[in-house]
Amino acid sequence: MLRKLIAGNWKMNGLKADGVALARDLGIRYAEQEDPAFDMLLCPPATLISTVGEAIAGSGLLLGGQDCHAAASGAHTGDTAAEMLADLGCTHVIVGHSERRTNHGEIDLAVAEKANAAHRAGLVSIICIGETESERDAGDALTVCSRQIAGSVPAGATSDNMVIAYEPVWAIGTGRTPTNADVAEVHAHIRAELSRKVSDPDNVRILYGGSVKGSNAGELMAVPNVDGALVGGASLKADEFWTIAQASV
Ligand code: PGA
């Protein structure tokens, strides 16, 4: 069993005061653990990375970005380089989230370039994949995941510098989740597909994401090949996010 990673994707939420309060609260809880059995990662919006980094300093919590540009620097107004995230103390960055794929037209190749940039900067990429509702209804969930792994995982990815997050698009922010059997099927499939990309697929952490909350985390995190959670809405409430983390072990 791999050590679970419980990652909070705050998305475009939080002003300074809320972000600091949430981060401090979680940092204190994590630091109080004798020997925490899980890793916890906070991915605040870009505006709060520095502030949250200060709030969690010394707690053992990990810090990450929600996106990065493929280039290390240059004329890319509004974008953030992976090196800049690393400079702020980030260890991880989410790439290819379905909201970026949809809202910003990111295709697999762009996601692979971003993941590659993350690795270049010494960050762990969290590469998001997952089918839409119509793809699932058409029976294409596994095919879509295969295609996204083939296209979004760059050469040079390893079990050390990459995490996969399986997030069915129809489960994100909807309160709906796949059955445990469906999660088990997709995660096993993802692990098998990863053997085309890395020499030790068994060591790649595969997170489940999409409407994870305190009340369903226990069963979802117990599904084989589920090595943690990528949590959106429920990561904005300290009690709820902490409950998810505790239910994961
Ligand atoms: P959700 O989002 O937990 O709010 O469904 C998950 C995600 O988009 O990472």
Residues whose N, C-alpha, C, O or C-beta is under 5 A from the ligand:
A	BS01	PGA	N9 A171 I172 G173 T174 G209 G210 S211 V212 L230 V231 G232 G233 A234
